[in-house]
Amino acid sequence: MYDLIGDIHGHATELRQLLQQLDYLPDDAGVYRHAGGRQVIFVGDFIDRGPAIRETLQIVRGMVDGGAALAVMGNHEYNALAFWSFYPGGGHVRPHLPNHILQHIETIKEFRSKELFVEWQDYLAWFYTLPLFLELPGLRVVHACWDARYIAYLRAQLPDDRLTPDFLLRASRKGSEEMNAVEITLKGHETDLPRPHHFFDKDGHRRTKMRTAWWRDPAAATYNDYFLEPIEALAGQPVDVAALPNASYYQDETPVFFGHYWLKGEPRLLTPHSVCLDYSVARGGELVGYRWHGEQTLTPTGLVRAVGGH
């Protein structure tokens, strides 16, 4: 059985605390293991934002390489690969714009010495070994969005569901099938806000596109339910499904676990078969996990939060 852990973003203290609460203890090599043979599944986003990124990577990679955990790639690992990759003709795949640098700056600072930068290059190579999603007996894991159409496309394109340098280059072309599949899987669905509405994201950027709750039926939702940021003027209005391109939602009964969405407040299930484990540990929130015993219908009692991590 598995213990799933949400976005860590360099918060190694909270990670160690949650692992201990879940009965994982370090072995002689320092790898956290469960005496009963359970494994952790990490949902991605190990880097950026937090104060102990290198330590977080050491814990996570040690567990994965040691067979004590599995992990999927987060959008921050994907962005890091693009940030440090070059086009054949020159220039970075993810341009070194101020907002891109700012998002990645804590990681850059932690590996800025010559010796540690060599170590960072090894972590970048390791990121390529992380699958974009996992489908295991009885459950699914993805960083942001399980949309069967894009999961099927990625399966057809990628060996072992893992990114390749060539695919990374193709996914950098705006409007390409590769970009659409990766963006939705690692960053989620977005839709245009009805004009003239907008909001400011967690980094203060003005946004006119909104992440949407892909686990919820839009035809049965208000904008307050379906948008992941509040727009007061639209809050009680039913969603205009006709305005949503290729609208779909998760209807399967296989439990799906993910992170990414910077939720706040009391950890909760989203539906009986879906749960987000990202509760904004990098913004003063909590590191959250779920102890899974094989159940098809998820239960609130499976949710676990790190105690005493801050």
N, C-alpha and C positions, 0 to 999 in steps of 0.2 A: 504494500500500500504506500501512498505518497503523502508528503506534506508539502504544500505549495506555498511559495513565498513571493510577495509582491515586490514592486520596484524599490531598490535599495539606495541607489544614487550616492554611493560612497559613505553610507552611514553604518560603518562596521560595528560600532558599539551596540546599536539596536539589533543588528544581524546576529551577533554573538548571543545577545540576550534571548532573542526569539528561538534560536537553535537550542539553547539550553532548556527553555520552557517546553520545547517539543522533544526533549530527552536525547538530544544529540550532544555528544561529548568528544573532545579532541583525543585522538589516539596518540601513539608514541611519535608519529610523524606530524602531529598537529592538525590532522584531517578530522573534521567533525563527522561522527558516525553514530548511527542508532544501533543499540545493542540487539534490537529485535529485527534488524535487517530492513527497516523502512528506508525510503529514499526521499530526498527533497527534490522538488522541481522548481527552479527559478524561472520567473516569467520575463526576465530581461531588465534592461536599464540598471546596470551595475555602476556605471561611471557618471561623471559630471555632477555638479551641484554641491556635493557633500564634502566633509572634511577628511575622509579616510578612504580615498578611492583605491589606492594601491593595496591597502589592507583588505578591502572588500574583494578585489580581484583575486588576491591570494587565497582567501577563504573559499570563494565560489569555485575558482579553477581547481583548487586542491580537492574539493569534494567531487567535482565532475570527473577530473582525471583519475581520482581514486575510486570511482564507482559508487560513491555515496550520494550522488545527485545527478540530475539531468538539468538542462537549461535550454531555453530558446533565446534567440536574438531579440533585443529591444531596439527601438528606433535610435537610441543614443549610441549603441554599438554600431548600428548601420551608418549613422551620420559620421561617426569617428572614422570608419573605413573610407567613406567618401572624402572626408576632410583631409586625410593623409594620402589619398590616391591621386595620381596624375593622369590626365588625358595623354594619349600617345603624342599629340602635337604640342603639349605643354598646357600648363594651368591645372588647378586642382578640380577634382570632380565636384566637391562641395566648395564653392568659392569662399575665400577667407574674408568674408564681409564682417563688419563689426558685430552684427547680431549672432553670426555663426561662431565667431571667436568667443564672444561673451558666454554663449551657452556651453562652450567646451573649455572655458578658461581654467576651472579648478583642476581638470585633468591635465591640461598643459603645464600648469604650475607644479603639480605633484611629480611629473616626470621630466622636469626641465633640465636636470643635469645630464651630462653626456652618458654616464654609466646607466642611469635610470631610463634614458631614452632608448637605449638598446633593449632594455626589458620591455618598454612600451611597444616597441616594434614586434616583440614576441607575442604580446597580448593581442595586437592587431591581427597577427596570423592566426591566433587562437579563435578570434571572433568568427573567422571563416568556417570554423568547425561547428558552430552553433546552428542548429536547424532553425528555420523560420517559423516552424510550428511542430507540434507533436500530436499524434493521434495514437493513443495507447488503449489497451482493452478497458473499456468503460469510461474513458474521459478524453478530453481534448484540451490542449494548452496552446495559447498564442499570445503575443504581446498585446495586440490592440483589437483585432477584429477577425472573427471566423466567418468569412463569407465564402460559401462553398464554391462559388464561381471562380474566385481568385485563388483559393487553395488548390483547386483542380488544375488551374493554369500553371501555378508554381510547381506542382508535382510533375507536370509534363515537361517542364523546362529545366529543372534543377536536379542534379544527382543527389540522392539522399536528402532532398529538401533543404540543401545548404547553398548559400550564396557562393558565386564564383566571381573572380575579378572581371571577367568578360561580361557577366550579367550585370554587375554593378555599373559598368560603363553604359550598357544599353538602358538600364533603368534610370540613368541621368537625363535621358532625352525626354523633354516635356511632351506629354500626350502619348507616349509609347505604351504598349500593353505591359511591358516590363515595369515601367514606372507606376502605372495604375495598380498593378497587382501588389507591388511592394508597399506603396504608400498606404493602401487600404489595410493590408495585413499588419503593418507595423505602426500605422498612425491613425487608422480608423476612417470611417466615412465622414465627409463634410458636405454641407449643402449651402447654397447662397441664402443669406438672410433676406427676407422681404425688404425692399428699399423703403425708407432710408435707414433702416435699423443697423446698428453695429454694437460691438462691445470691445472692451480692452482685456487682453489675456493676462496670464499671471506675470508676464514680463513687461506689461504696459504697452504692448503693441495693439494698434487699432485693427480689428478684424471685421470683415463683412461676410466671412464664411463661418459656419458653426459645425462643430462635431455633433454627431447625432447618435442616439441610443439604438444601435443596430440590433440589440437584443429585444427591442420592444416593437409591437405592431403599431406603425404610425397611424393607421386608420382608426385605432382605438385610443389615441393619445392626444393630449393637448401639447402645445409648444413647450409648456413648462415641463412636461414629462419627457419630451423627445429631444429637446435641445440640452446640451450639457453645460450651458451657461445661462443664467436667467436673463430674459428680455422682458422687462416688466409690462410693456405695452402689448405683448403677445401672450402673456402667461396663461390665460384661461381659454384661449382660442383653440379650436380643433386644428390639427395639422392639415394643411392643404396637400394631400397625397399626390394630386395631379402635378404639383410643382416639383416633386422629388424625382430626379432622374434615376431610373433603374432601382426603384425602391424595393427593398426586400428586408426581411428580418429573420432572426434565428428561431426556427420552429422545432428543431430536433430535440429529442429527449436525452441525448448524450450530454452529460455535464461539460461545460466549457469554462475554463479558468483563464483570466487575463489580468493585465494591469493597465498602465498608461494614462488613466483619466483623471488623476489628481483629485479623487473624491475627498469629501470632508465629512466630519461628524462621526456618528456611530457606525462602525462596520456592519454591513447588511448584505443579504442576498438581493440580487436584482430581479431574478425570476427563480422558480424552483430548479432550473437547469443552467443558470449562469451566475457568475460572481466575479466582480472586479476586486483585486487585492491591492490596488494602489490607493493608499490613504495619505498621500502627500507628506511622507516622512521628511522630505527635503524642504518642506515649507512649514515645519512646526507640527506636522501631523504624526501619524503612527506607522510603524512597520507592521503589516498585517499578513497573516498566513491562514491556510485552511488545512485542517487534518482530515484527510479523505480515507474512508474505510471501504470504499467500493460502492457506496450508495449511488443510485441513479437520481434520486431526488435529494438535492442538497438541503442541509439543515443549518439554521443559525448557530447551533451549538458547535459546528465544525470550525467556526471562525476563531482565530487566536490572535491577540495583539501583544506586541512586545511591551513588557512592563519594566520600567526603570531604565529604559535605554537612553533617554535624554539626560 
